[in-house]
């Protein structure tokens, strides 16, 4: 399932707090993004068609909740990125960021900690 950058803003709102009505989603994301309520409605409808979001009737409105967990989505997107750009391997990804000067000292320390945890 491919979720666009704009759709991911709606998903993030739902992953933070669910269920939400369309109005609640719009109140959370429309202003910061400069979107109208119509734009939010369009994004919700796209996510419904993709089966990324589920809707439950609640009186005269619907409540929306994610149909996919954030962890599952991040896992799939991360693996897709690795597969497309780095042959499915993590080391070339880290090397790419290292060579580009994109790793902060904090990033390097975190990577060292993670590697130590992985070593027997």
C-alpha positions in Angstrom: 0.0 0.0 0.0 1.4 3.3 -1.0 0.5 6.3 1.2 1.4 9.7 -0.2 3.1 12.4 1.9 -0.2 14.2 2.3 -2.1 11.1 3.3 0.6 10.3 5.8 -0.2 13.5 7.7 -3.8 12.2 8.2 -2.4 8.8 9.2 -0.1 10.3 11.7 -3.0 12.1 13.3 -4.9 8.8 13.5 -1.9 6.9 14.9 -1.5 9.5 17.6 -5.2 9.3 18.7 -8.1 7.2 17.4 -10.9 7.1 16.6 -11.4 10.6 15.1 -14.2 12.2 13.2 -13.5 14.0 9.9 -13.9 17.3 11.8 -11.4 16.2 14.4 -8.9 15.2 11.8 -9.4 18.5 10.0 -9.0 20.4 13.2 -5.7 18.7 13.8 -4.1 18.8 10.4 -5.8 21.3 8.2 -4.4 24.5 9.8 -0.8 23.5 10.0 -0.8 22.2 6.4 -2.8 25.1 5.0 -5.5 22.7 3.8 -9.3 23.1 3.6 -11.8 20.7 5.1 -12.4 19.5 1.5 -8.8 18.5 1.1 -8.9 16.6 4.3 -12.1 14.8 3.2 -10.4 13.9 -0.1 -7.4 12.5 1.7 -9.6 10.4 4.1 -11.6 9.1 1.1 -8.3 8.1 -0.7 -7.2 6.3 2.5 -10.5 4.5 2.7 -10.2 3.3 -0.9 -6.7 2.0 -0.1 -8.0 0.3 3.0 -5.5 2.1 5.1 -8.3 3.6 7.2 -11.6 2.1 8.5 -14.8 4.0 9.1 -17.4 3.2 11.8 -20.8 5.0 11.8 -21.4 7.1 14.9 -24.8 8.7 14.7 -24.7 11.1 11.8 -21.0 11.0 11.3 -18.2 8.5 10.9 -15.3 7.7 13.2 -12.0 6.8 11.5 -9.2 4.6 12.7 -6.1 3.3 11.0 -6.4 -0.2 9.5 -2.7 -0.6 9.5 -0.3 0.0 12.4 2.4 2.6 12.2 5.0 0.0 12.9 3.8 -2.2 10.0 3.7 0.7 7.7 7.2 1.9 8.6 8.5 -1.6 8.2 7.1 -2.0 4.7 8.2 1.5 3.6 11.7 1.0 5.1 12.1 -2.3 3.4 10.9 -0.9 0.1 13.4 1.9 0.3 16.2 -0.5 1.1 15.2 -2.8 -1.8 14.8 -0.1 -4.4 18.0 2.0 -3.6 20.4 -0.3 -1.7 19.8 -3.8 -2.8 18.0 -4.7 0.4 21.0 -4.0 2.6 21.3 -1.5 5.5 25.1 -1.0 5.4 25.0 0.9 2.0 22.3 3.1 3.4 24.3 4.0 6.4 27.4 4.5 4.3 25.5 6.8 2.0 24.5 9.1 4.9 28.0 8.8 6.4 29.7 9.9 3.2 27.3 12.8 2.8 28.1 14.1 6.3 24.5 13.5 7.4 25.3 11.6 10.5 25.5 13.6 13.7 27.7 12.6 16.6 24.5 11.5 18.3 23.6 9.3 15.3 27.0 7.7 15.4 26.7 7.0 19.1 23.3 5.4 18.6 24.5 3.2 15.8 27.4 2.0 17.9 25.0 1.2 20.7 22.7 -0.7 18.4 25.7 -2.7 16.9 26.9 -3.6 20.4 23.4 -4.9 21.3 23.4 -7.1 18.1 26.8 -8.6 18.8 26.8 -11.8 21.0 
